[in-house]
Amino acid sequence: MRRTHLYDQHVALGAKMVPFGGFEMPLAYPTGTLDEHLACRGDAVVFDVSHLGTVRVEGPDALEQLQHTLTNDLTKIGPGRAQYTHLLNESGFVVDDIIVWWLDETTFDVMPNASNTAGVLEALGGVDVTASRCVLAVQGPAVRERLSRIDERLGEVGRFRLDRTTIDGVDVVVAGTGYTGEDGVEIRVDNDGADLVWAALLEAGVSPAGLGARDTLRLEAALPLYGHELSETSTTLEAGLGWVLGWKKPTFRGRAAVEAERERGPARHLTGVVSETRQPLREGSTIVLEGEVLGVLSSGNYSPILERGLGLGLLTSNLSAGTSVEVEVRGRRLSASVVDLPFVRKTPRG
């Protein structure tokens, strides 16, 4: 089991460490997942997400290689920007979902999910630099104000924009990205400066949060998770993410299969359901409409904001919001309703 550079910092703060993606990661700190979730919705928190991979692809052919392989069209952006994209197999199923940081004309940091780094490296080439750096996700409606206490420039990084700056004299790359549905940034810092950056964030009033809260936050925001809504048995179109398919560029891996799927229509549809009780919904729970099984939940939990159980599933019917369904959780059928996504919208700034 691997450890991120900040492992000792988490232990010193009393974090409960658990295996995740081949790493020992903080699930929650002593305040608990519920408080950490609400702190992100109401203020600002920091997650250590250094378990995510970083594959550095660089050189004169780097852009062409990424364009040829990944689904989204990098020519829509340019250096100094970030882009969400998918890596498919030739059958059109999702091998991984990825954020690409376009650092300069010929240098890209490709950021896969933790368990998929080796596969992305094989597909794209490049160098795995994961072990040399930390990535800190600072999220919440008060992020800009908190970061401006350190340096005004940190609070000015726009959504899906990149900037190079310093924190307490430590060089960092800051991206306007995140995975909570809230405003925020992700900060890349070499390991030898990571402790200083972590300390600066806590001193600025940003509280630490674990991966338990990160999962409940992303679920409320209806953000697909690899291995759940996205996998090698599901497609980009089924997940409702057709906007990451670069139809105007000549090719991407799996394009022929996805074109055929577009013609016939996706077999399943990403659907959100909210129960009538506080009981958490669970992954694998069956969704039933008038006695017919439509699919199972790919993710499920309790929403601290809605105070109800909620879940996402890929269903064979495209149900409209307001449709009443039943969710079978551990042998018990719970009443629930289909809702528009996301379940919870971003907290207004200020």
Contacts in CASP RR format, 6 or more apart in sequence:
PFRMAT RR
TARGET T0000
AUTHOR 0000-0000-0000
METHOD contacts of the structure
MODEL  1
MRRTHLYDQHVALGAKMVPFGGFEMPLAYPTGTLDEHLACRGDAVVFDVS
HLGTVRVEGPDALEQLQHTLTNDLTKIGPGRAQYTHLLNESGFVVDDIIV
WWLDETTFDVMPNASNTAGVLEALGGVDVTASRCVLAVQGPAVRERLSRI
DERLGEVGRFRLDRTTIDGVDVVVAGTGYTGEDGVEIRVDNDGADLVWAA
LLEAGVSPAGLGARDTLRLEAALPLYGHELSETSTTLEAGLGWVLGWKKP
TFRGRAAVEAERERGPARHLTGVVSETRQPLREGSTIVLEGEVLGVLSSG
NYSPILERGLGLGLLTSNLSAGTSVEVEVRGRRLSASVVDLPFVRKTPRG
1 19 0 8 1.000
1 22 0 8 1.000
1 23 0 8 1.000
1 24 0 8 1.000
2 22 0 8 1.000
2 23 0 8 1.000
2 24 0 8 1.000
2 51 0 8 1.000
3 23 0 8 1.000
3 24 0 8 1.000
4 23 0 8 1.000
4 25 0 8 1.000
4 48 0 8 1.000
4 50 0 8 1.000
4 51 0 8 1.000
4 134 0 8 1.000
5 50 0 8 1.000
5 134 0 8 1.000
5 191 0 8 1.000
5 194 0 8 1.000
5 195 0 8 1.000
6 48 0 8 1.000
6 50 0 8 1.000
6 134 0 8 1.000
6 194 0 8 1.000
6 195 0 8 1.000
6 198 0 8 1.000
7 17 0 8 1.000
7 24 0 8 1.000
9 195 0 8 1.000
9 198 0 8 1.000
10 17 0 8 1.000
10 26 0 8 1.000
10 29 0 8 1.000
10 48 0 8 1.000
10 208 0 8 1.000
11 17 0 8 1.000
13 29 0 8 1.000
13 30 0 8 1.000
13 208 0 8 1.000
14 29 0 8 1.000
14 30 0 8 1.000
15 26 0 8 1.000
15 27 0 8 1.000
15 28 0 8 1.000
15 29 0 8 1.000
15 208 0 8 1.000
15 210 0 8 1.000
16 26 0 8 1.000
16 27 0 8 1.000
16 28 0 8 1.000
16 29 0 8 1.000
17 24 0 8 1.000
17 25 0 8 1.000
17 26 0 8 1.000
17 27 0 8 1.000
18 24 0 8 1.000
18 25 0 8 1.000
18 26 0 8 1.000
18 27 0 8 1.000
18 211 0 8 1.000
19 25 0 8 1.000
20 27 0 8 1.000
20 51 0 8 1.000
20 114 0 8 1.000
20 211 0 8 1.000
21 51 0 8 1.000
21 114 0 8 1.000
21 115 0 8 1.000
22 51 0 8 1.000
22 114 0 8 1.000
22 115 0 8 1.000
23 50 0 8 1.000
23 51 0 8 1.000
23 114 0 8 1.000
25 48 0 8 1.000
25 51 0 8 1.000
25 210 0 8 1.000
25 211 0 8 1.000
26 48 0 8 1.000
26 208 0 8 1.000
26 210 0 8 1.000
26 211 0 8 1.000
27 33 0 8 1.000
27 210 0 8 1.000
27 211 0 8 1.000
27 212 0 8 1.000
28 36 0 8 1.000
28 209 0 8 1.000
28 210 0 8 1.000
28 212 0 8 1.000
28 213 0 8 1.000
29 36 0 8 1.000
29 208 0 8 1.000
29 209 0 8 1.000
29 210 0 8 1.000
31 39 0 8 1.000
31 207 0 8 1.000
32 213 0 8 1.000
33 210 0 8 1.000
33 212 0 8 1.000
33 213 0 8 1.000
33 216 0 8 1.000
34 304 0 8 1.000
36 45 0 8 1.000
36 207 0 8 1.000
36 208 0 8 1.000
36 209 0 8 1.000
36 210 0 8 1.000
36 212 0 8 1.000
36 213 0 8 1.000
37 209 0 8 1.000
37 213 0 8 1.000
37 216 0 8 1.000
37 217 0 8 1.000
37 304 0 8 1.000
38 304 0 8 1.000
38 305 0 8 1.000
39 45 0 8 1.000
39 207 0 8 1.000
39 209 0 8 1.000
40 139 0 8 1.000
40 140 0 8 1.000
40 180 0 8 1.000
40 182 0 8 1.000
40 209 0 8 1.000
40 213 0 8 1.000
40 217 0 8 1.000
41 140 0 8 1.000
41 141 0 8 1.000
41 182 0 8 1.000
41 217 0 8 1.000
41 304 0 8 1.000
41 305 0 8 1.000
41 344 0 8 1.000
41 347 0 8 1.000
42 140 0 8 1.000
42 141 0 8 1.000
42 142 0 8 1.000
42 347 0 8 1.000
43 140 0 8 1.000
43 141 0 8 1.000
43 142 0 8 1.000
43 207 0 8 1.000
44 138 0 8 1.000
44 139 0 8 1.000
44 140 0 8 1.000
44 141 0 8 1.000
44 142 0 8 1.000
44 143 0 8 1.000
44 145 0 8 1.000
44 146 0 8 1.000
44 205 0 8 1.000
44 206 0 8 1.000
44 207 0 8 1.000
45 138 0 8 1.000
45 139 0 8 1.000
45 140 0 8 1.000
45 206 0 8 1.000
45 207 0 8 1.000
45 208 0 8 1.000
45 209 0 8 1.000
45 213 0 8 1.000
46 136 0 8 1.000
46 137 0 8 1.000
46 138 0 8 1.000
46 139 0 8 1.000
46 198 0 8 1.000
46 201 0 8 1.000
46 202 0 8 1.000
46 206 0 8 1.000
46 207 0 8 1.000
46 208 0 8 1.000
46 209 0 8 1.000
47 136 0 8 1.000
47 137 0 8 1.000
47 139 0 8 1.000
47 208 0 8 1.000
47 209 0 8 1.000
47 210 0 8 1.000
47 211 0 8 1.000
47 213 0 8 1.000
47 214 0 8 1.000
48 134 0 8 1.000
48 135 0 8 1.000
48 136 0 8 1.000
48 198 0 8 1.000
48 208 0 8 1.000
48 210 0 8 1.000
49 135 0 8 1.000
49 136 0 8 1.000
49 137 0 8 1.000
49 179 0 8 1.000
49 186 0 8 1.000
49 214 0 8 1.000
50 130 0 8 1.000
50 133 0 8 1.000
50 134 0 8 1.000
50 135 0 8 1.000
50 136 0 8 1.000
51 114 0 8 1.000
52 111 0 8 1.000
52 112 0 8 1.000
52 113 0 8 1.000
52 114 0 8 1.000
52 130 0 8 1.000
52 135 0 8 1.000
53 111 0 8 1.000
53 112 0 8 1.000
53 113 0 8 1.000
53 114 0 8 1.000
53 117 0 8 1.000
53 128 0 8 1.000
53 130 0 8 1.000
54 109 0 8 1.000
54 110 0 8 1.000
54 111 0 8 1.000
54 128 0 8 1.000
54 129 0 8 1.000
54 130 0 8 1.000
54 133 0 8 1.000
54 135 0 8 1.000
54 188 0 8 1.000
55 109 0 8 1.000
55 110 0 8 1.000
55 111 0 8 1.000
55 112 0 8 1.000
55 117 0 8 1.000
55 120 0 8 1.000
55 121 0 8 1.000
55 124 0 8 1.000
55 125 0 8 1.000
55 126 0 8 1.000
55 127 0 8 1.000
55 128 0 8 1.000
55 129 0 8 1.000
55 130 0 8 1.000
56 107 0 8 1.000
56 108 0 8 1.000
56 109 0 8 1.000
56 110 0 8 1.000
56 126 0 8 1.000
56 127 0 8 1.000
56 128 0 8 1.000
56 129 0 8 1.000
57 65 0 8 1.000
57 66 0 8 1.000
57 107 0 8 1.000
57 108 0 8 1.000
57 110 0 8 1.000
57 124 0 8 1.000
57 125 0 8 1.000
57 126 0 8 1.000
58 106 0 8 1.000
58 107 0 8 1.000
58 108 0 8 1.000
58 126 0 8 1.000
59 106 0 8 1.000
59 107 0 8 1.000
60 106 0 8 1.000
62 106 0 8 1.000
62 107 0 8 1.000
62 108 0 8 1.000
63 74 0 8 1.000
63 106 0 8 1.000
63 108 0 8 1.000
65 124 0 8 1.000
65 125 0 8 1.000
66 74 0 8 1.000
66 100 0 8 1.000
66 108 0 8 1.000
66 110 0 8 1.000
66 124 0 8 1.000
67 73 0 8 1.000
67 74 0 8 1.000
67 75 0 8 1.000
67 249 0 8 1.000
67 252 0 8 1.000
68 251 0 8 1.000
68 252 0 8 1.000
68 253 0 8 1.000
69 87 0 8 1.000
69 123 0 8 1.000
69 124 0 8 1.000
69 252 0 8 1.000
69 253 0 8 1.000
70 85 0 8 1.000
70 86 0 8 1.000
70 87 0 8 1.000
70 98 0 8 1.000
70 100 0 8 1.000
70 124 0 8 1.000
70 252 0 8 1.000
70 253 0 8 1.000
71 85 0 8 1.000
71 86 0 8 1.000
71 87 0 8 1.000
71 88 0 8 1.000
71 236 0 8 1.000
71 244 0 8 1.000
71 245 0 8 1.000
71 246 0 8 1.000
71 252 0 8 1.000
71 253 0 8 1.000
71 258 0 8 1.000
72 83 0 8 1.000
72 84 0 8 1.000
72 85 0 8 1.000
72 86 0 8 1.000
72 100 0 8 1.000
72 244 0 8 1.000
72 245 0 8 1.000
72 246 0 8 1.000
73 246 0 8 1.000
73 248 0 8 1.000
73 249 0 8 1.000
74 83 0 8 1.000
74 100 0 8 1.000
74 102 0 8 1.000
75 249 0 8 1.000
76 83 0 8 1.000
77 83 0 8 1.000
77 102 0 8 1.000
77 160 0 8 1.000
78 102 0 8 1.000
79 102 0 8 1.000
79 103 0 8 1.000
79 104 0 8 1.000
79 105 0 8 1.000
80 101 0 8 1.000
80 102 0 8 1.000
80 103 0 8 1.000
80 104 0 8 1.000
80 161 0 8 1.000
80 162 0 8 1.000
80 163 0 8 1.000
81 102 0 8 1.000
81 160 0 8 1.000
81 161 0 8 1.000
81 162 0 8 1.000
82 99 0 8 1.000
82 100 0 8 1.000
82 101 0 8 1.000
82 102 0 8 1.000
82 160 0 8 1.000
82 161 0 8 1.000
82 162 0 8 1.000
82 175 0 8 1.000
82 176 0 8 1.000
82 177 0 8 1.000
83 99 0 8 1.000
83 100 0 8 1.000
83 102 0 8 1.000
83 160 0 8 1.000
84 97 0 8 1.000
84 98 0 8 1.000
84 99 0 8 1.000
84 244 0 8 1.000
85 97 0 8 1.000
85 98 0 8 1.000
85 99 0 8 1.000
85 100 0 8 1.000
85 244 0 8 1.000
86 94 0 8 1.000
86 95 0 8 1.000
86 96 0 8 1.000
86 97 0 8 1.000
86 98 0 8 1.000
86 230 0 8 1.000
86 236 0 8 1.000
86 241 0 8 1.000
86 244 0 8 1.000
86 245 0 8 1.000
87 94 0 8 1.000
87 95 0 8 1.000
87 96 0 8 1.000
87 97 0 8 1.000
87 98 0 8 1.000
87 112 0 8 1.000
87 120 0 8 1.000
87 123 0 8 1.000
87 253 0 8 1.000
88 94 0 8 1.000
88 95 0 8 1.000
88 236 0 8 1.000
88 252 0 8 1.000
88 253 0 8 1.000
88 254 0 8 1.000
88 257 0 8 1.000
88 258 0 8 1.000
89 95 0 8 1.000
89 232 0 8 1.000
89 253 0 8 1.000
89 254 0 8 1.000
90 253 0 8 1.000
90 254 0 8 1.000
90 256 0 8 1.000
90 257 0 8 1.000
91 254 0 8 1.000
91 257 0 8 1.000
92 235 0 8 1.000
92 236 0 8 1.000
92 254 0 8 1.000
92 257 0 8 1.000
92 258 0 8 1.000
92 261 0 8 1.000
93 231 0 8 1.000
93 232 0 8 1.000
93 233 0 8 1.000
93 234 0 8 1.000
93 235 0 8 1.000
94 226 0 8 1.000
94 230 0 8 1.000
94 231 0 8 1.000
94 232 0 8 1.000
94 234 0 8 1.000
94 235 0 8 1.000
94 236 0 8 1.000
94 239 0 8 1.000
95 116 0 8 1.000
95 119 0 8 1.000
95 120 0 8 1.000
95 123 0 8 1.000
95 232 0 8 1.000
96 112 0 8 1.000
96 113 0 8 1.000
96 116 0 8 1.000
96 119 0 8 1.000
96 120 0 8 1.000
96 226 0 8 1.000
96 230 0 8 1.000
97 113 0 8 1.000
97 224 0 8 1.000
97 226 0 8 1.000
97 230 0 8 1.000
98 110 0 8 1.000
98 111 0 8 1.000
98 112 0 8 1.000
98 120 0 8 1.000
99 111 0 8 1.000
99 175 0 8 1.000
99 177 0 8 1.000
100 108 0 8 1.000
100 109 0 8 1.000
100 110 0 8 1.000
100 111 0 8 1.000
101 108 0 8 1.000
101 109 0 8 1.000
101 110 0 8 1.000
101 111 0 8 1.000
101 162 0 8 1.000
101 173 0 8 1.000
101 175 0 8 1.000
101 188 0 8 1.000
102 108 0 8 1.000
102 162 0 8 1.000
103 109 0 8 1.000
103 162 0 8 1.000
103 173 0 8 1.000
109 129 0 8 1.000
109 173 0 8 1.000
109 188 0 8 1.000
110 120 0 8 1.000
110 124 0 8 1.000
111 135 0 8 1.000
112 119 0 8 1.000
112 120 0 8 1.000
113 226 0 8 1.000
116 226 0 8 1.000
117 128 0 8 1.000
117 130 0 8 1.000
118 128 0 8 1.000
121 128 0 8 1.000
123 253 0 8 1.000
132 190 0 8 1.000
132 191 0 8 1.000
133 188 0 8 1.000
133 189 0 8 1.000
133 190 0 8 1.000
133 191 0 8 1.000
133 194 0 8 1.000
134 188 0 8 1.000
134 189 0 8 1.000
134 190 0 8 1.000
134 191 0 8 1.000
134 194 0 8 1.000
134 197 0 8 1.000
134 198 0 8 1.000
135 186 0 8 1.000
135 187 0 8 1.000
135 188 0 8 1.000
135 189 0 8 1.000
136 186 0 8 1.000
136 187 0 8 1.000
136 189 0 8 1.000
136 194 0 8 1.000
136 197 0 8 1.000
136 198 0 8 1.000
136 201 0 8 1.000
137 178 0 8 1.000
137 179 0 8 1.000
137 180 0 8 1.000
137 184 0 8 1.000
137 185 0 8 1.000
137 186 0 8 1.000
137 187 0 8 1.000
137 214 0 8 1.000
138 146 0 8 1.000
138 147 0 8 1.000
138 184 0 8 1.000
138 185 0 8 1.000
138 186 0 8 1.000
138 187 0 8 1.000
138 201 0 8 1.000
138 206 0 8 1.000
139 178 0 8 1.000
139 179 0 8 1.000
139 180 0 8 1.000
139 181 0 8 1.000
139 182 0 8 1.000
139 183 0 8 1.000
139 184 0 8 1.000
139 217 0 8 1.000
140 180 0 8 1.000
140 182 0 8 1.000
140 183 0 8 1.000
140 184 0 8 1.000
140 347 0 8 1.000
141 182 0 8 1.000
141 183 0 8 1.000
141 346 0 8 1.000
141 347 0 8 1.000
141 348 0 8 1.000
141 349 0 8 1.000
141 350 0 8 1.000
142 350 0 8 1.000
143 155 0 8 1.000
143 182 0 8 1.000
143 183 0 8 1.000
143 184 0 8 1.000
143 185 0 8 1.000
143 206 0 8 1.000
144 155 0 8 1.000
144 156 0 8 1.000
144 183 0 8 1.000
144 184 0 8 1.000
144 349 0 8 1.000
146 201 0 8 1.000
146 204 0 8 1.000
146 205 0 8 1.000
146 206 0 8 1.000
147 154 0 8 1.000
147 155 0 8 1.000
147 185 0 8 1.000
147 204 0 8 1.000
148 154 0 8 1.000
148 155 0 8 1.000
149 204 0 8 1.000
149 205 0 8 1.000
150 167 0 8 1.000
150 168 0 8 1.000
150 200 0 8 1.000
150 201 0 8 1.000
150 204 0 8 1.000
151 165 0 8 1.000
151 166 0 8 1.000
151 167 0 8 1.000
153 163 0 8 1.000
153 165 0 8 1.000
154 165 0 8 1.000
154 167 0 8 1.000
154 174 0 8 1.000
154 185 0 8 1.000
155 185 0 8 1.000
156 163 0 8 1.000
157 163 0 8 1.000
157 174 0 8 1.000
157 175 0 8 1.000
157 176 0 8 1.000
157 185 0 8 1.000
158 176 0 8 1.000
159 176 0 8 1.000
159 177 0 8 1.000
160 175 0 8 1.000
160 176 0 8 1.000
160 177 0 8 1.000
161 175 0 8 1.000
161 176 0 8 1.000
162 173 0 8 1.000
162 174 0 8 1.000
162 175 0 8 1.000
162 176 0 8 1.000
163 173 0 8 1.000
163 174 0 8 1.000
164 171 0 8 1.000
164 172 0 8 1.000
164 173 0 8 1.000
164 174 0 8 1.000
165 171 0 8 1.000
165 172 0 8 1.000
165 174 0 8 1.000
166 172 0 8 1.000
167 187 0 8 1.000
167 189 0 8 1.000
167 196 0 8 1.000
167 197 0 8 1.000
167 200 0 8 1.000
168 196 0 8 1.000
168 197 0 8 1.000
168 200 0 8 1.000
169 196 0 8 1.000
170 189 0 8 1.000
170 190 0 8 1.000
170 193 0 8 1.000
170 196 0 8 1.000
170 197 0 8 1.000
171 189 0 8 1.000
171 190 0 8 1.000
172 187 0 8 1.000
172 188 0 8 1.000
172 189 0 8 1.000
172 197 0 8 1.000
173 187 0 8 1.000
173 188 0 8 1.000
173 189 0 8 1.000
174 185 0 8 1.000
174 186 0 8 1.000
174 187 0 8 1.000
174 188 0 8 1.000
175 185 0 8 1.000
175 186 0 8 1.000
175 187 0 8 1.000
175 188 0 8 1.000
176 184 0 8 1.000
176 185 0 8 1.000
176 186 0 8 1.000
177 184 0 8 1.000
177 185 0 8 1.000
177 186 0 8 1.000
178 184 0 8 1.000
178 185 0 8 1.000
178 186 0 8 1.000
179 214 0 8 1.000
179 217 0 8 1.000
179 218 0 8 1.000
179 223 0 8 1.000
180 214 0 8 1.000
180 217 0 8 1.000
180 218 0 8 1.000
180 221 0 8 1.000
181 217 0 8 1.000
181 218 0 8 1.000
181 220 0 8 1.000
181 221 0 8 1.000
181 223 0 8 1.000
181 342 0 8 1.000
181 346 0 8 1.000
182 217 0 8 1.000
182 221 0 8 1.000
182 346 0 8 1.000
182 347 0 8 1.000
183 346 0 8 1.000
183 347 0 8 1.000
183 349 0 8 1.000
187 197 0 8 1.000
189 197 0 8 1.000
202 208 0 8 1.000
215 225 0 8 1.000
215 301 0 8 1.000
216 301 0 8 1.000
216 302 0 8 1.000
216 303 0 8 1.000
216 304 0 8 1.000
218 225 0 8 1.000
219 299 0 8 1.000
219 300 0 8 1.000
219 301 0 8 1.000
219 303 0 8 1.000
219 310 0 8 1.000
219 311 0 8 1.000
219 312 0 8 1.000
219 343 0 8 1.000
220 303 0 8 1.000
220 305 0 8 1.000
220 306 0 8 1.000
220 310 0 8 1.000
220 342 0 8 1.000
220 343 0 8 1.000
220 344 0 8 1.000
221 342 0 8 1.000
221 343 0 8 1.000
221 344 0 8 1.000
221 346 0 8 1.000
222 270 0 8 1.000
222 272 0 8 1.000
222 312 0 8 1.000
222 341 0 8 1.000
222 342 0 8 1.000
222 343 0 8 1.000
223 342 0 8 1.000
224 230 0 8 1.000
224 239 0 8 1.000
224 241 0 8 1.000
224 270 0 8 1.000
224 312 0 8 1.000
225 299 0 8 1.000
227 298 0 8 1.000
228 283 0 8 1.000
228 298 0 8 1.000
228 299 0 8 1.000
228 312 0 8 1.000
229 239 0 8 1.000
229 270 0 8 1.000
229 298 0 8 1.000
229 299 0 8 1.000
229 312 0 8 1.000
229 313 0 8 1.000
229 314 0 8 1.000
230 236 0 8 1.000
230 239 0 8 1.000
234 268 0 8 1.000
234 314 0 8 1.000
235 258 0 8 1.000
235 261 0 8 1.000
235 266 0 8 1.000
236 242 0 8 1.000
236 244 0 8 1.000
236 245 0 8 1.000
236 258 0 8 1.000
237 245 0 8 1.000
237 258 0 8 1.000
237 261 0 8 1.000
237 262 0 8 1.000
237 265 0 8 1.000
237 266 0 8 1.000
238 266 0 8 1.000
238 267 0 8 1.000
238 268 0 8 1.000
238 269 0 8 1.000
238 270 0 8 1.000
238 314 0 8 1.000
239 270 0 8 1.000
239 314 0 8 1.000
240 266 0 8 1.000
240 269 0 8 1.000
240 270 0 8 1.000
245 252 0 8 1.000
245 258 0 8 1.000
246 252 0 8 1.000
267 316 0 8 1.000
268 295 0 8 1.000
268 314 0 8 1.000
268 315 0 8 1.000
268 316 0 8 1.000
269 314 0 8 1.000
269 315 0 8 1.000
269 316 0 8 1.000
269 317 0 8 1.000
269 318 0 8 1.000
269 319 0 8 1.000
270 312 0 8 1.000
270 313 0 8 1.000
270 314 0 8 1.000
270 341 0 8 1.000
271 287 0 8 1.000
271 312 0 8 1.000
271 313 0 8 1.000
271 314 0 8 1.000
271 315 0 8 1.000
271 318 0 8 1.000
271 319 0 8 1.000
271 338 0 8 1.000
272 310 0 8 1.000
272 311 0 8 1.000
272 312 0 8 1.000
272 313 0 8 1.000
272 338 0 8 1.000
272 339 0 8 1.000
272 341 0 8 1.000
272 343 0 8 1.000
273 281 0 8 1.000
273 287 0 8 1.000
273 297 0 8 1.000
273 310 0 8 1.000
273 311 0 8 1.000
273 313 0 8 1.000
273 325 0 8 1.000
273 327 0 8 1.000
273 336 0 8 1.000
273 337 0 8 1.000
273 338 0 8 1.000
273 339 0 8 1.000
274 303 0 8 1.000
274 306 0 8 1.000
274 308 0 8 1.000
274 309 0 8 1.000
274 310 0 8 1.000
274 311 0 8 1.000
274 336 0 8 1.000
274 337 0 8 1.000
274 339 0 8 1.000
274 343 0 8 1.000
275 281 0 8 1.000
275 308 0 8 1.000
275 309 0 8 1.000
275 310 0 8 1.000
275 327 0 8 1.000
275 334 0 8 1.000
275 335 0 8 1.000
275 336 0 8 1.000
276 308 0 8 1.000
276 334 0 8 1.000
276 335 0 8 1.000
276 336 0 8 1.000
276 337 0 8 1.000
277 308 0 8 1.000
277 309 0 8 1.000
277 334 0 8 1.000
278 302 0 8 1.000
278 307 0 8 1.000
278 308 0 8 1.000
278 309 0 8 1.000
279 302 0 8 1.000
279 309 0 8 1.000
279 329 0 8 1.000
279 334 0 8 1.000
280 300 0 8 1.000
280 301 0 8 1.000
280 302 0 8 1.000
280 309 0 8 1.000
281 297 0 8 1.000
281 300 0 8 1.000
281 301 0 8 1.000
281 309 0 8 1.000
281 310 0 8 1.000
281 311 0 8 1.000
281 327 0 8 1.000
281 329 0 8 1.000
281 334 0 8 1.000
281 336 0 8 1.000
282 297 0 8 1.000
282 300 0 8 1.000
282 301 0 8 1.000
282 329 0 8 1.000
282 330 0 8 1.000
283 296 0 8 1.000
283 297 0 8 1.000
283 298 0 8 1.000
283 299 0 8 1.000
283 300 0 8 1.000
284 296 0 8 1.000
284 297 0 8 1.000
284 298 0 8 1.000
285 296 0 8 1.000
285 297 0 8 1.000
285 300 0 8 1.000
285 327 0 8 1.000
285 328 0 8 1.000
285 329 0 8 1.000
286 293 0 8 1.000
286 295 0 8 1.000
286 296 0 8 1.000
286 327 0 8 1.000
286 328 0 8 1.000
287 293 0 8 1.000
287 294 0 8 1.000
287 295 0 8 1.000
287 296 0 8 1.000
287 297 0 8 1.000
287 313 0 8 1.000
287 315 0 8 1.000
287 325 0 8 1.000
287 326 0 8 1.000
287 327 0 8 1.000
288 294 0 8 1.000
288 325 0 8 1.000
288 326 0 8 1.000
288 327 0 8 1.000
288 328 0 8 1.000
288 333 0 8 1.000
289 317 0 8 1.000
289 319 0 8 1.000
289 323 0 8 1.000
289 325 0 8 1.000
289 326 0 8 1.000
294 315 0 8 1.000
294 316 0 8 1.000
294 317 0 8 1.000
294 319 0 8 1.000
294 325 0 8 1.000
295 313 0 8 1.000
295 314 0 8 1.000
295 315 0 8 1.000
295 316 0 8 1.000
296 313 0 8 1.000
297 311 0 8 1.000
297 312 0 8 1.000
297 313 0 8 1.000
297 327 0 8 1.000
298 312 0 8 1.000
298 313 0 8 1.000
298 314 0 8 1.000
299 311 0 8 1.000
299 312 0 8 1.000
299 313 0 8 1.000
300 309 0 8 1.000
300 310 0 8 1.000
300 311 0 8 1.000
300 312 0 8 1.000
301 309 0 8 1.000
301 310 0 8 1.000
301 311 0 8 1.000
302 308 0 8 1.000
302 309 0 8 1.000
302 310 0 8 1.000
303 309 0 8 1.000
303 310 0 8 1.000
303 343 0 8 1.000
303 344 0 8 1.000
305 344 0 8 1.000
306 343 0 8 1.000
306 344 0 8 1.000
310 343 0 8 1.000
319 325 0 8 1.000
319 338 0 8 1.000
320 338 0 8 1.000
321 337 0 8 1.000
321 338 0 8 1.000
321 339 0 8 1.000
321 340 0 8 1.000
322 337 0 8 1.000
322 338 0 8 1.000
322 339 0 8 1.000
323 337 0 8 1.000
323 338 0 8 1.000
324 335 0 8 1.000
324 336 0 8 1.000
324 337 0 8 1.000
324 338 0 8 1.000
325 336 0 8 1.000
325 337 0 8 1.000
325 338 0 8 1.000
326 333 0 8 1.000
326 334 0 8 1.000
326 335 0 8 1.000
326 336 0 8 1.000
327 333 0 8 1.000
327 334 0 8 1.000
327 336 0 8 1.000
328 334 0 8 1.000
END
